């Protein structure tokens, strides 16, 4: 993925503990959109309501397939994204959750089917 998107990298692949995250990831900017790809092994997020770091347990059997830069990539489901953003509970996460919920159409949630 890093090689395919080399010209779009805005944050090089590295381990970082920042802003509620403790993981290795790379960030791309593609057509004005930030795309972050992380390694789930040993990843943690900060649980704001309990004030502790918790494992980021991702169920990799739940995903949508998207096409980007000529690759087929698994994309986390909205419900799972909302779940971990709720745990982080930073202002940006609350804004993201509101935007996700506002843009959902009835009957199109992954949990509906």
C-alpha positions as a Markdown table, in Angstrom:
| # | Residue | x | y | z |
|---|---|---|---|---|
| 1 | Unk | 0.0 | 0.0 | 0.0 |
| 2 | Unk | 2.8 | 2.4 | 0.9 |
| 3 | Unk | 4.6 | 1.8 | -2.4 |
| 4 | Unk | 1.4 | 2.2 | -4.4 |
| 5 | Unk | 0.6 | 5.5 | -2.7 |
| 6 | Unk | 4.1 | 6.9 | -2.3 |
| 7 | Unk | 3.4 | 10.2 | -4.0 |
| 8 | Unk | 0.4 | 10.8 | -1.7 |
| 9 | Unk | 2.1 | 10.2 | 1.7 |
| 10 | Unk | 1.4 | 13.0 | 4.2 |
| 11 | Unk | 2.7 | 11.1 | 7.3 |
| 12 | Unk | 5.3 | 8.4 | 6.8 |
| 13 | Unk | 4.7 | 4.9 | 8.2 |
| 14 | Unk | 5.8 | 5.0 | 11.8 |
| 15 | Unk | 4.7 | 4.0 | 15.3 |
| 16 | Unk | 3.0 | 6.9 | 17.1 |
| 17 | Unk | 1.3 | 7.4 | 20.4 |
| 18 | Unk | -0.7 | 10.6 | 19.9 |
| 19 | Unk | -4.2 | 12.0 | 20.1 |
| 20 | Unk | -5.7 | 8.9 | 21.7 |
| 21 | Unk | -3.9 | 6.5 | 19.4 |
| 22 | Unk | -1.0 | 4.0 | 20.0 |
| 23 | Unk | -0.3 | 2.3 | 16.7 |
| 24 | Unk | 1.8 | 2.2 | 13.6 |
| 25 | Unk | 0.2 | 3.8 | 10.6 |
| 26 | Unk | 0.7 | 5.8 | 7.4 |
| 27 | Unk | -1.4 | 8.7 | 6.2 |
| 28 | Unk | -2.1 | 9.7 | 2.6 |
| 29 | Unk | -3.8 | 12.7 | 1.1 |
| 30 | Unk | -5.5 | 11.7 | -2.0 |
| 31 | Unk | -7.7 | 14.2 | -3.9 |
| 32 | Unk | -8.0 | 16.3 | -0.7 |
| 33 | Unk | -9.0 | 13.3 | 1.4 |
| 34 | Unk | -7.0 | 11.9 | 4.3 |
| 35 | Unk | -6.6 | 8.1 | 4.1 |
| 36 | Unk | -5.0 | 6.4 | 7.1 |
| 37 | Unk | -3.8 | 2.8 | 7.0 |
| 38 | Unk | -2.7 | 1.3 | 10.3 |
| 39 | Unk | -1.4 | -1.9 | 11.6 |
| 40 | Unk | -3.8 | -3.5 | 14.1 |
| 41 | Unk | -1.2 | -5.7 | 15.9 |
| 42 | Unk | -0.8 | -4.4 | 19.4 |
| 43 | Unk | -2.8 | -1.2 | 18.6 |
| 44 | Unk | -4.5 | 0.7 | 21.4 |
| 45 | Unk | -6.9 | 3.6 | 21.8 |
| 46 | Unk | -7.5 | 5.8 | 24.8 |
| 47 | Unk | -10.8 | 5.2 | 26.5 |
| 48 | Unk | -11.8 | 8.7 | 27.5 |
| 49 | Unk | -14.6 | 7.7 | 29.8 |
| 50 | Unk | -12.3 | 5.4 | 31.9 |
| 51 | Unk | -9.0 | 7.3 | 31.4 |
| 52 | Unk | -7.1 | 4.2 | 30.3 |
| 53 | Unk | -5.5 | 2.7 | 27.1 |
| 54 | Unk | -7.5 | -0.3 | 25.8 |
| 55 | Unk | -6.7 | -2.7 | 22.9 |
| 56 | Unk | -8.2 | -1.7 | 19.6 |
| 57 | Unk | -10.0 | -4.9 | 18.9 |
| 58 | Unk | -11.0 | -5.0 | 15.2 |
| 59 | Unk | -13.2 | -7.7 | 13.8 |
| 60 | Unk | -11.6 | -8.2 | 10.4 |
| 61 | Unk | -14.4 | -10.4 | 9.2 |
| 62 | Unk | -16.6 | -7.2 | 9.1 |
| 63 | Unk | -15.6 | -4.9 | 6.2 |
| 64 | Unk | -16.6 | -3.4 | 2.8 |
| 65 | Unk | -14.2 | -3.7 | -0.2 |
| 66 | Unk | -13.2 | -0.4 | -1.9 |
| 67 | Unk | -11.0 | 0.3 | -4.8 |
| 68 | Unk | -8.2 | 2.8 | -4.4 |
| 69 | Unk | -5.0 | 3.4 | -6.3 |
| 70 | Unk | -5.7 | 0.2 | -8.3 |
| 71 | Unk | -6.0 | -1.9 | -5.2 |
| 72 | Unk | -8.9 | -3.7 | -3.6 |
| 73 | Unk | -8.8 | -2.7 | 0.1 |
| 74 | Unk | -11.0 | -3.7 | 3.1 |
| 75 | Unk | -12.7 | -0.7 | 4.7 |
| 76 | Unk | -14.0 | -0.7 | 8.3 |
| 77 | Unk | -17.8 | -0.7 | 8.6 |
| 78 | Unk | -19.4 | 2.5 | 9.8 |
| 79 | Unk | -20.9 | 0.9 | 12.9 |
| 80 | Unk | -17.4 | -0.3 | 14.0 |
| 81 | Unk | -15.9 | 3.1 | 13.2 |
| 82 | Unk | -18.6 | 4.8 | 15.3 |
| 83 | Unk | -17.9 | 2.3 | 18.2 |
| 84 | Unk | -14.2 | 3.1 | 18.5 |
| 85 | Unk | -14.7 | 6.9 | 17.9 |
| 86 | Unk | -17.2 | 6.8 | 20.8 |
| 87 | Unk | -14.5 | 5.3 | 23.0 |
| 88 | Unk | -12.0 | 8.0 | 22.0 |
| 89 | Unk | -14.7 | 10.7 | 22.4 |
| 90 | Unk | -12.4 | 13.5 | 21.3 |
| 91 | Unk | -14.2 | 16.6 | 19.8 |
| 92 | Unk | -13.2 | 15.5 | 16.3 |
| 93 | Unk | -14.6 | 12.0 | 16.9 |
| 94 | Unk | -17.9 | 13.4 | 18.1 |
| 95 | Unk | -18.1 | 15.6 | 15.0 |
| 96 | Unk | -17.3 | 12.5 | 12.8 |
| 97 | Unk | -20.0 | 10.4 | 14.5 |
| 98 | Unk | -22.5 | 13.2 | 13.9 |
| 99 | Unk | -21.5 | 13.5 | 10.2 |
| 100 | Unk | -21.7 | 9.7 | 9.8 |
| 101 | Unk | -25.1 | 9.5 | 11.4 |
| 102 | Unk | -26.4 | 12.5 | 9.3 |
| 103 | Unk | -25.3 | 10.9 | 6.1 |
| 104 | Unk | -26.8 | 7.5 | 6.7 |
| 105 | Unk | -29.8 | 6.5 | 4.7 |
| 106 | Unk | -32.4 | 4.3 | 6.4 |
| 107 | Unk | -31.9 | 0.7 | 5.4 |
| 108 | Unk | -28.3 | 1.2 | 4.3 |
| 109 | Unk | -26.5 | 0.5 | 7.6 |
| 110 | Unk | -24.4 | -2.6 | 7.6 |
| 111 | Unk | -26.2 | -3.8 | 10.7 |
| 112 | Unk | -29.5 | -3.7 | 8.8 |
| 113 | Unk | -28.7 | -6.7 | 6.7 |
